[in-house]
């Protein structure tokens, strides 16, 4: 039987809530897809605005949300800030999501075997 510590789940749930909130927007998801497709390794506010048809303030806000969720890093070069993936944090996010869905699949398998 799978036993999970309640304190761990509470912390994990709060972290996943913030992550899922950051991912719960089509413009942010499109940006992530673009960055993972090999079309770009980094993005500026101007590039995101142009790519999505958003205003620069809106694009800036979306990038800030992804940065706050530790999905992106920011690096200032001249007058621009360029955003890249935060590799270590993305690995951590993946592990947390894998744990969550691993628990779900474990429960589904037990239910399926019981029938």
Legacy VTK file of the C-alpha trace (Angstrom):
# vtk DataFile Version 3.0
C-alpha trace
ASCII
DATASET POLYDATA
POINTS 115 float
0.000 0.000 0.000
1.306 3.442 -0.892
1.780 5.620 2.208
2.386 9.321 1.781
3.375 11.727 4.537
0.666 14.356 4.975
3.151 17.200 5.611
4.968 16.377 2.373
1.715 16.321 0.405
0.656 19.669 1.838
3.949 21.312 0.788
3.891 19.529 -2.556
0.286 20.584 -3.179
1.081 24.245 -2.558
4.087 24.107 -4.888
2.091 22.357 -7.607
-0.749 24.841 -7.224
1.626 27.706 -8.014
3.157 25.794 -10.918
-0.216 24.896 -12.423
-1.435 28.490 -12.040
1.612 29.650 -13.993
0.902 27.105 -16.715
-2.845 27.815 -16.841
-2.659 30.385 -19.621
-2.568 29.709 -23.338
-0.071 32.508 -24.062
2.399 31.172 -21.507
1.971 27.636 -22.823
2.512 28.789 -26.411
5.680 30.567 -25.347
6.967 27.412 -23.655
6.139 25.331 -26.744
7.964 27.830 -28.970
11.004 27.788 -26.712
11.079 23.968 -26.583
10.562 23.524 -30.318
14.055 24.758 -31.062
12.833 27.951 -32.687
14.327 30.024 -29.871
16.516 29.446 -26.825
15.721 32.724 -25.136
13.004 35.308 -25.433
12.644 38.993 -24.650
9.462 40.851 -23.743
9.426 42.391 -27.228
9.718 38.978 -28.904
6.942 37.492 -26.790
4.674 40.465 -27.480
5.268 40.152 -31.221
4.834 36.379 -31.174
1.557 36.383 -29.233
0.029 39.678 -30.338
0.042 40.931 -26.741
1.032 44.375 -25.593
4.525 44.646 -24.119
3.173 45.176 -20.568
1.013 42.028 -20.889
3.926 40.004 -22.282
6.117 41.281 -19.465
3.558 40.156 -16.899
3.368 36.655 -18.422
7.155 36.313 -18.380
7.254 37.529 -14.788
4.742 34.834 -13.788
6.863 32.129 -15.445
9.954 33.526 -13.715
8.216 33.622 -10.324
7.214 29.966 -10.822
10.902 29.164 -11.470
10.199 28.016 -15.000
12.315 30.795 -16.505
15.480 32.670 -15.530
15.994 36.329 -16.459
19.255 37.879 -17.627
19.668 41.544 -18.481
21.761 42.369 -21.551
21.890 46.034 -22.426
18.360 47.403 -22.516
16.740 43.967 -22.793
15.968 41.179 -20.390
16.217 37.723 -21.921
14.400 34.758 -20.438
15.678 31.172 -20.613
14.542 27.935 -18.991
15.576 27.365 -15.394
16.931 23.850 -15.953
17.240 22.745 -12.317
13.813 24.070 -11.341
12.188 22.441 -14.380
13.661 19.092 -13.294
12.253 19.632 -9.797
8.819 20.536 -11.220
8.852 17.379 -13.351
9.704 15.192 -10.359
6.800 16.656 -8.374
4.351 16.145 -11.230
5.658 12.601 -11.770
5.133 11.861 -8.063
1.564 13.175 -8.164
0.576 11.192 -11.245
2.479 8.155 -9.996
0.195 8.190 -6.934
-2.858 8.551 -9.173
-1.779 5.665 -11.422
-1.050 3.492 -8.399
-4.593 4.080 -7.139
-6.076 3.480 -10.603
-4.177 0.194 -10.912
-5.425 -0.977 -7.495
-9.009 -0.148 -8.448
-8.626 -1.870 -11.815
-7.167 -5.003 -10.200
-9.997 -5.089 -7.666
-12.629 -5.445 -10.373
LINES 1 116
115 0 1 2 3 4 5 6 7 8 9 10 11 12 13 14 15 16 17 18 19 20 21 22 23 24 25 26 27 28 29 30 31 32 33 34 35 36 37 38 39 40 41 42 43 44 45 46 47 48 49 50 51 52 53 54 55 56 57 58 59 60 61 62 63 64 65 66 67 68 69 70 71 72 73 74 75 76 77 78 79 80 81 82 83 84 85 86 87 88 89 90 91 92 93 94 95 96 97 98 99 100 101 102 103 104 105 106 107 108 109 110 111 112 113 114
